[in-house]
Amino acid sequence: MKILFLDIDGVMISAFSIVEDNRNFPLEKINFLNKIIEESNCYIVISSCLRILKTLVELKETFKANNFKYPERIIDVTPNLRKSKCRGEEIQTWINENKDKYDISKIAILDDGYLEKLNVHLIKTSWDKGLTRDETNKVIERLK
């Protein structure tokens, strides 16, 4: 199974996005995410801090309400390791705990930050632009 770890702020919502309560994603970003699913056949694990404020069901509903075609592809969230300040450590923990369950073959990480040891899997977005066509194509290539 191919897994995309997805941050929200700085990826789906950029500095210049018009949002209300982190629920409204620009259609362009949703279309890019739809394209990633369609062309790579991956599943999504939410690694955003929003996972602490919303349940998995609420996150799926939020994406669906914003025209994401594949909310069933959002399968989980990364653990909240309170002692860790590193998202990379939380992603690595999720991989370690789920690699056999999901038979993980490839991973990509969409984030606007750096993730230490997992940077090899990182497709970095910029906080001011968020997900663009360029990063979309890089994710697809990595997961093919």
C-alpha positions in Angstrom: 0.0 0.0 0.0 1.2 3.5 -0.8 0.8 6.1 2.0 0.8 9.8 1.8 1.3 11.6 5.1 -0.6 14.9 4.8 -0.1 18.1 6.7 -2.9 20.7 6.3 -1.6 24.2 7.3 1.0 25.1 4.7 -0.1 22.4 2.3 -3.9 22.5 1.9 -4.2 25.9 3.5 -1.6 28.5 2.6 -0.9 31.9 4.1 -3.1 33.5 1.5 -6.0 31.1 1.6 -9.4 32.4 2.7 -10.5 29.9 5.3 -13.1 29.7 8.1 -12.3 27.5 11.1 -9.8 25.4 9.0 -12.7 23.8 7.1 -12.6 25.5 3.8 -9.7 24.4 1.5 -9.2 26.2 -1.8 -10.7 24.1 -4.6 -7.3 24.2 -6.4 -5.7 22.4 -3.5 -8.5 19.8 -3.3 -8.2 19.2 -7.1 -4.4 18.6 -6.6 -5.2 16.1 -3.9 -7.8 14.4 -6.0 -5.2 14.1 -8.8 -2.7 12.5 -6.4 -5.2 9.8 -5.4 -6.3 9.2 -9.0 -2.8 8.9 -10.4 -1.0 7.1 -7.5 -3.7 5.1 -5.9 -2.4 6.0 -2.5 -4.0 6.3 1.0 -3.8 9.2 3.3 -2.7 9.5 6.9 -3.2 12.9 8.4 -0.1 14.2 10.2 -1.4 17.8 10.7 -1.9 19.2 14.2 -5.6 19.4 13.3 -5.7 15.6 14.1 -5.6 16.6 17.7 -8.6 18.8 17.5 -10.8 16.7 15.2 -11.5 12.9 15.0 -10.7 10.9 12.0 -14.5 10.9 11.1 -14.6 14.7 11.4 -11.5 15.1 9.2 -13.0 12.9 6.5 -16.3 14.9 6.7 -14.3 18.1 6.4 -12.5 16.9 3.3 -15.7 15.5 1.7 -17.5 18.8 2.4 -14.8 20.6 0.5 -15.2 18.4 -2.7 -12.5 15.8 -1.9 -13.7 12.8 -3.9 -12.0 10.1 -1.8 -12.6 10.6 1.9 -12.5 6.8 2.4 -8.8 7.0 1.4 -8.1 8.9 4.6 -7.3 5.9 6.8 -5.7 7.2 9.9 -3.9 10.0 11.8 -0.4 9.9 13.2 -0.1 9.5 17.0 0.2 12.5 19.2 3.5 11.9 21.0 3.2 14.6 23.6 6.9 14.4 24.5 7.9 14.7 20.9 8.0 18.1 19.2 9.0 16.4 15.9 6.3 15.5 13.4 8.9 13.2 11.8 9.0 11.1 15.0 5.2 10.8 15.0 5.2 9.7 11.3 8.0 7.2 12.0 6.1 5.8 15.0 3.0 5.4 12.8 5.0 3.6 10.1 6.6 1.3 12.7 3.3 0.4 14.2 1.4 -0.1 10.9 4.0 -1.4 8.3 2.7 -5.0 8.5 -1.0 -4.1 8.9 -1.0 -2.0 5.7 1.9 -3.7 3.9 3.5 -0.3 3.1 5.3 -0.3 -0.2 6.0 3.4 -0.7 5.5 6.6 1.3 5.5 10.3 0.6 5.2 13.2 3.0 3.6 16.5 2.1 4.6 19.1 4.7 5.8 22.7 4.8 8.4 21.8 7.5 11.5 19.7 7.8 11.3 16.2 9.3 14.9 15.2 10.1 15.5 11.5 9.2 12.4 11.3 7.0 13.4 14.2 4.7 14.2 11.7 2.0 10.4 11.1 1.7 9.4 14.8 2.0 7.9 16.8 -0.7 8.2 20.3 0.9 5.6 22.9 0.2 6.0 26.6 1.1 3.8 28.1 3.8 2.8 31.0 1.6 1.7 29.0 -1.5 0.8 25.6 -0.2 0.4 22.6 -2.5 1.1 23.5 -6.1 1.1 21.6 -9.4 4.9 21.0 -9.0 4.6 19.3 -5.6 1.6 17.4 -6.9 3.6 15.9 -9.7 6.5 15.1 -7.4 4.2 13.2 -5.0 2.7 11.2 -8.0 6.2 10.4 -9.3 7.4 9.2 -5.8 4.3 7.0 -5.3 4.1 5.4 -8.8 
